Amino acid sequence: MAALPSLRPADRLLDAATRLFALHGIRAVGIDQIIAAAGVAKSSLYQAFGSKEALVVAYLERQDTADRAAYRAAVTGVHAGTERVLTSFDLAIAGAGRRSYRGCLYLNAATEFPEAGHPVAEAVEAHRAWVRARWSEALGDRDPERDSLVERIQVLYDGGIAGVKCARSTAPIVLARAMAAELLDADAPQKAPR
């Protein structure tokens, strides 16, 4: 699919990189491949981003912005608490098929760039920290164990998303959602009997 000529070169590069990274992985895609798919001159990549690494960070940041907007829209009208946390799972379930069961682009990027302090790893962690902060905010001030609960939910979420890639099915993230719901229900303060 050719890029639309009306888009700025930077946007065309990001669109091409998004498609190619999703299909082949980040490190497997070369600059020349991105430039050819975007239909721009090599100088456009360096003028807009400076390097492939900066393009990868821009790709992750653009997706992060889209994911934040999708989450905000999805939780509109949803009361804080368990349902807001589970909305993240619902979004992952809905997106799995659209992404051809290729898993989480953030986990995929973290696998390809595992070095602590690397700009790509930092972009991944910024997204993950934002997700955990939304979960923590949704759960409110339960008790000092909240951070542990959020960490356990993160493990379930990550495992479900990784499972989607391996199973080429939403079944793992659906199961992870059910397990998270059970965990959240078990952790919820018990109501006093009337």
Contacts in CASP RR format, 6 or more apart in sequence:
PFRMAT RR
TARGET T0000
AUTHOR 0000-0000-0000
METHOD contacts of the structure
MODEL  1
MAALPSLRPADRLLDAATRLFALHGIRAVGIDQIIAAAGVAKSSLYQAFG
SKEALVVAYLERQDTADRAAYRAAVTGVHAGTERVLTSFDLAIAGAGRRS
YRGCLYLNAATEFPEAGHPVAEAVEAHRAWVRARWSEALGDRDPERDSLV
ERIQVLYDGGIAGVKCARSTAPIVLARAMAAELLDADAPQKAPR
1 19 0 8 1.000
2 39 0 8 1.000
3 12 0 8 1.000
3 15 0 8 1.000
3 16 0 8 1.000
3 37 0 8 1.000
3 38 0 8 1.000
3 39 0 8 1.000
3 40 0 8 1.000
4 12 0 8 1.000
7 15 0 8 1.000
9 38 0 8 1.000
9 40 0 8 1.000
9 41 0 8 1.000
9 44 0 8 1.000
9 47 0 8 1.000
9 48 0 8 1.000
10 44 0 8 1.000
10 48 0 8 1.000
10 49 0 8 1.000
12 38 0 8 1.000
12 39 0 8 1.000
12 40 0 8 1.000
13 34 0 8 1.000
13 35 0 8 1.000
13 38 0 8 1.000
13 40 0 8 1.000
13 44 0 8 1.000
13 45 0 8 1.000
13 48 0 8 1.000
13 49 0 8 1.000
13 55 0 8 1.000
14 55 0 8 1.000
14 58 0 8 1.000
14 59 0 8 1.000
14 62 0 8 1.000
15 38 0 8 1.000
16 34 0 8 1.000
16 35 0 8 1.000
16 37 0 8 1.000
16 38 0 8 1.000
16 39 0 8 1.000
17 29 0 8 1.000
17 34 0 8 1.000
17 38 0 8 1.000
17 55 0 8 1.000
17 56 0 8 1.000
17 59 0 8 1.000
18 59 0 8 1.000
18 62 0 8 1.000
18 63 0 8 1.000
19 37 0 8 1.000
20 29 0 8 1.000
20 33 0 8 1.000
20 34 0 8 1.000
20 37 0 8 1.000
21 29 0 8 1.000
21 56 0 8 1.000
21 59 0 8 1.000
21 105 0 8 1.000
22 99 0 8 1.000
22 100 0 8 1.000
22 102 0 8 1.000
22 105 0 8 1.000
23 102 0 8 1.000
25 108 0 8 1.000
25 112 0 8 1.000
26 56 0 8 1.000
26 108 0 8 1.000
26 109 0 8 1.000
26 112 0 8 1.000
26 113 0 8 1.000
26 120 0 8 1.000
27 112 0 8 1.000
30 52 0 8 1.000
31 42 0 8 1.000
31 45 0 8 1.000
31 52 0 8 1.000
32 42 0 8 1.000
34 45 0 8 1.000
34 52 0 8 1.000
34 55 0 8 1.000
35 41 0 8 1.000
35 42 0 8 1.000
35 44 0 8 1.000
35 45 0 8 1.000
38 44 0 8 1.000
45 52 0 8 1.000
45 55 0 8 1.000
48 55 0 8 1.000
49 55 0 8 1.000
49 58 0 8 1.000
53 119 0 8 1.000
53 120 0 8 1.000
54 119 0 8 1.000
56 109 0 8 1.000
56 113 0 8 1.000
56 120 0 8 1.000
56 123 0 8 1.000
57 119 0 8 1.000
57 120 0 8 1.000
57 123 0 8 1.000
60 105 0 8 1.000
60 106 0 8 1.000
60 109 0 8 1.000
60 120 0 8 1.000
60 123 0 8 1.000
60 124 0 8 1.000
60 127 0 8 1.000
61 123 0 8 1.000
63 105 0 8 1.000
63 106 0 8 1.000
63 127 0 8 1.000
64 123 0 8 1.000
64 126 0 8 1.000
64 127 0 8 1.000
64 130 0 8 1.000
67 91 0 8 1.000
67 127 0 8 1.000
68 130 0 8 1.000
70 91 0 8 1.000
71 87 0 8 1.000
71 88 0 8 1.000
71 91 0 8 1.000
71 134 0 8 1.000
74 87 0 8 1.000
74 90 0 8 1.000
74 91 0 8 1.000
75 84 0 8 1.000
75 87 0 8 1.000
78 84 0 8 1.000
78 87 0 8 1.000
80 137 0 8 1.000
80 138 0 8 1.000
80 139 0 8 1.000
80 140 0 8 1.000
81 138 0 8 1.000
81 139 0 8 1.000
81 140 0 8 1.000
81 184 0 8 1.000
82 138 0 8 1.000
82 181 0 8 1.000
82 184 0 8 1.000
82 185 0 8 1.000
82 188 0 8 1.000
84 134 0 8 1.000
84 135 0 8 1.000
84 138 0 8 1.000
85 135 0 8 1.000
85 138 0 8 1.000
85 139 0 8 1.000
85 153 0 8 1.000
85 180 0 8 1.000
85 184 0 8 1.000
86 177 0 8 1.000
86 180 0 8 1.000
86 181 0 8 1.000
86 184 0 8 1.000
88 131 0 8 1.000
88 134 0 8 1.000
88 135 0 8 1.000
88 157 0 8 1.000
89 157 0 8 1.000
89 173 0 8 1.000
89 176 0 8 1.000
89 177 0 8 1.000
89 180 0 8 1.000
90 177 0 8 1.000
92 104 0 8 1.000
92 157 0 8 1.000
92 160 0 8 1.000
92 161 0 8 1.000
92 164 0 8 1.000
92 173 0 8 1.000
93 170 0 8 1.000
93 173 0 8 1.000
93 174 0 8 1.000
93 177 0 8 1.000
96 103 0 8 1.000
96 164 0 8 1.000
96 170 0 8 1.000
96 173 0 8 1.000
97 170 0 8 1.000
99 105 0 8 1.000
101 164 0 8 1.000
101 165 0 8 1.000
101 167 0 8 1.000
101 168 0 8 1.000
101 169 0 8 1.000
102 108 0 8 1.000
102 165 0 8 1.000
103 161 0 8 1.000
103 162 0 8 1.000
103 163 0 8 1.000
103 164 0 8 1.000
103 165 0 8 1.000
104 158 0 8 1.000
104 161 0 8 1.000
104 162 0 8 1.000
104 165 0 8 1.000
106 124 0 8 1.000
106 127 0 8 1.000
106 128 0 8 1.000
107 124 0 8 1.000
107 158 0 8 1.000
107 161 0 8 1.000
107 162 0 8 1.000
109 120 0 8 1.000
109 123 0 8 1.000
109 124 0 8 1.000
110 121 0 8 1.000
110 124 0 8 1.000
112 120 0 8 1.000
113 120 0 8 1.000
113 121 0 8 1.000
113 124 0 8 1.000
114 121 0 8 1.000
115 121 0 8 1.000
128 154 0 8 1.000
131 154 0 8 1.000
131 157 0 8 1.000
132 150 0 8 1.000
132 151 0 8 1.000
132 154 0 8 1.000
135 150 0 8 1.000
135 153 0 8 1.000
135 154 0 8 1.000
136 146 0 8 1.000
136 147 0 8 1.000
136 150 0 8 1.000
139 146 0 8 1.000
139 149 0 8 1.000
139 150 0 8 1.000
139 184 0 8 1.000
140 146 0 8 1.000
142 149 0 8 1.000
142 187 0 8 1.000
142 189 0 8 1.000
145 187 0 8 1.000
149 183 0 8 1.000
149 184 0 8 1.000
149 187 0 8 1.000
152 183 0 8 1.000
153 180 0 8 1.000
153 183 0 8 1.000
153 184 0 8 1.000
156 176 0 8 1.000
156 179 0 8 1.000
156 180 0 8 1.000
156 183 0 8 1.000
157 173 0 8 1.000
157 176 0 8 1.000
157 180 0 8 1.000
159 172 0 8 1.000
159 176 0 8 1.000
160 172 0 8 1.000
160 173 0 8 1.000
160 175 0 8 1.000
160 176 0 8 1.000
161 172 0 8 1.000
161 173 0 8 1.000
161 176 0 8 1.000
162 172 0 8 1.000
163 172 0 8 1.000
163 173 0 8 1.000
164 170 0 8 1.000
164 172 0 8 1.000
164 173 0 8 1.000
166 172 0 8 1.000
END
